[in-house]
Amino acid sequence: MAVRHRLIRTGPDVVWATLADGAGYARWVVGPSTSEPVRGRWPQVGAAVRYEIPVGPFRLSNRTVVRRCEEGAALELEAHAGPLGTARIAFELRPWGEHCLVIVDEHPLRGAGGRLHNAGVEVVIQLRHRAMLRRLAEVCEARQRDHGEAAPVPALTADPDRPGHA
């Protein structure tokens, strides 16, 4: 189980606003090049975003579903990675003075990722978390500088009239 934390120099409200922006998912998550809603209103339970991950000349299309949401405090996601299976990724936000301590906890749930999970995979996940938390901090701190507080989060709702949306 890969657990990592980072102190982000903004309040929890700014971090939450960033996590609650499903359209901005690809800005701070390592791997995706784009993200878009496919179901529900992010970050409500059951809402999902789809994203593409470039791998050489190919693009893998995956999705992430919200499994638990405690507004302003906790967000748990299930990332679906095709044949690799699924992983649980949990974010916990703790006020730390005027800043926010973000704790991320990830482990495989189903599929090949769970069967092949070992110490080497843990190292890769830790490196990915380090990069992801750095990117999350950059996005949050820029949002704080640009807006002085948590910017309003636009509703991210799947559009049933667009092809490919559930």
N, C-alpha and C positions, 0 to 999 in steps of 0.2 A: 504494500500500500504506500503510494508516494504522497507524502504530505510536505508542503512547503508554505512559508509565510513571507509576507513583505509589508513593511510599514509604508503606506502611501501618504504623502504630504497634502492630503485634503481631508475633509470630513467624510464620514460614512455616507452622507446624502449625495455627494458627488460621485462616489464609487458606485453607489446603488443606481444612480441615474445612468451611469455608463453601462453597468451590467444589464439594466432594464431596456437598453436600446438594442433590440435584436438586429436592426439594420446595420449597426456598427460592430457587430460580433466579429467580423473579419479583420477589423482594425487592431484588435488586441489578442485574438486567439492565434496561436502559431499554426500555420498551415493553410487555412482558407484564403482564397483570393477575393471571394465575393460572399455575400450572405443575403438571403431574402426570406420573408415569411412564407410558410406553406400551410400553416394551420393555426388558428386561434389568435389571441392577442398576447404577445410576449411581454412579460415573463409569467403569465398565468399558467397554472398547471395544465398540461396537455398541449400547450402551444409549441410550435416547432419552427425551426429555421432550416433551410437547405443551404449548402455551401459547396463550393468546388475547391479541390486541392490539386494544384498542378504538380504532376510527377513526370518530369521530362516532357516528352511531346504529348502526354496523356493528361486528362483531367478527371479526377475521381469526384463523383457527386455523392455527398453524404448528408446526414441530417442530425440535428440535436433536438431533443424533446425536454421540456421542463417537467420534472417529476415532483419537485417540492419548491414552494416559494413562500418565504416569510419576508414580506416587504421590508426592505431596509436592513435585514439581518442575515438572511440565508437564501441561497439559490442552489438547487441540486438539479443537475442535468444528466441525461443519458445520451451519450454520443454514439451514433450508429455508423460504423465504418465498414459496411458491406461484409466481405468474407472474413475480415479481421474480428468481427463481432461488435460488442458494445462495451462501453465503459461508463462508470458513474463518476461524475466530476462535481464535487461539492465546494461551494464558496461560502465562507463564514466571514461576516464583517463585524469587527469589534471596534467601538470607539477607543481611541488611545490618545488622551488629551485632546488636542484639536485635530488630530490625524485619524487615520483608519488602519487598523491591522487587518490584513486580508489573509485568510488561511484557505489554501486549496488542498483538497484531498481527492485523489483519483485512484481507482482500481478497476480492473476488468470485471465485467459481469458475465458475458456469454461469448461463445465462439472461440476462434483460434487464439485471440488475445489472452483469454483466460487460461487456455491449455498450455500456451507457450510462455506464460508469465514467469520470469526468473529475475535474478539479481541484475543481469545485464539490461533487461528491459526497464527495471527500476531506475537505473542510471540514465537511460534515455529519457524517461518520463521526468526525472528531476531536472535535467537540462532543459527540456521543453517548458517545464513550469517556471524555471528561472527566467527564460526569455518571455513567456506569457505574462508573468507578473511585472516584469520590466516594462513591457508594452502597455499593460493595463495602467501602470503608474504614469507613464508618459501621457496617455490619453486623458486620464483623470486630472493630472496636474495642468495640462493644457486647457482643459474645460474650466478648471478653477481660475486660471489666469485670464481666459477670454471672457468668462461670464461672472466671475466673482462669487458664484454659488452654483448649485446644481442647475443645469439648464433643463427646461421642460423636455420631457421625453415624448416624442410623437407616438401616437398609437401605431403599433406594428401589427397589422391584421392581414391575414391571408385574403387575397382577392379571388373569390370563387369564379369570376368571369375570365380570369387569365388562365391559359392552358398550363397544365402541370401543377396547379394548386389543388390541394385537397380540401 
